[in-house]
Amino acid sequence: MLGHKSAAMTLDVYADLFEDDLDAVAVAMNEAAVRALATR
């Protein structure tokens, strides 16, 4: 979505900006993925 070649590149570029929130972002993304899979 940001136009980067891969998710890894996006994380390399932006991960340091949100270091304090990284765990919360990971938890939120996991919860969203679990909900999405449950609705299949």
C-alpha positions as CSV (number, residue, x, y, z in Angstrom):
1,M,0.0,0.0,0.0
2,L,2.9,2.3,0.6
3,G,4.5,1.4,-2.7
4,H,7.5,-0.5,-1.2
5,K,8.7,-3.6,-2.8
6,S,8.0,-5.7,0.2
7,A,6.7,-5.6,3.8
8,A,10.2,-6.1,5.1
9,M,11.3,-2.9,3.3
10,T,8.4,-1.0,4.9
11,L,9.4,-2.3,8.3
12,D,13.0,-1.4,7.8
13,V,12.1,2.1,6.9
14,Y,9.4,2.8,9.5
15,A,10.0,0.5,12.4
16,D,12.2,2.9,14.3
17,L,9.5,5.6,14.2
18,F,7.1,3.5,16.2
19,E,9.4,1.5,18.4
20,D,7.4,2.0,21.6
21,D,4.2,1.0,19.8
22,L,5.6,-2.0,17.9
23,D,4.2,-4.6,20.3
24,A,0.7,-3.0,20.3
25,V,0.7,-2.9,16.5
26,A,1.7,-6.6,16.3
27,V,-1.1,-7.5,18.7
28,A,-3.7,-5.5,16.8
29,M,-2.6,-7.0,13.5
30,N,-2.8,-10.5,14.9
31,E,-6.3,-9.9,16.3
32,A,-7.4,-8.5,12.9
33,A,-6.0,-11.5,11.1
34,V,-7.7,-13.9,13.5
35,R,-11.1,-12.1,13.0
36,A,-10.6,-12.1,9.2
37,L,-9.9,-15.9,9.2
38,A,-12.9,-16.6,11.5
39,T,-15.3,-15.0,9.0
40,R,-14.2,-17.2,6.1
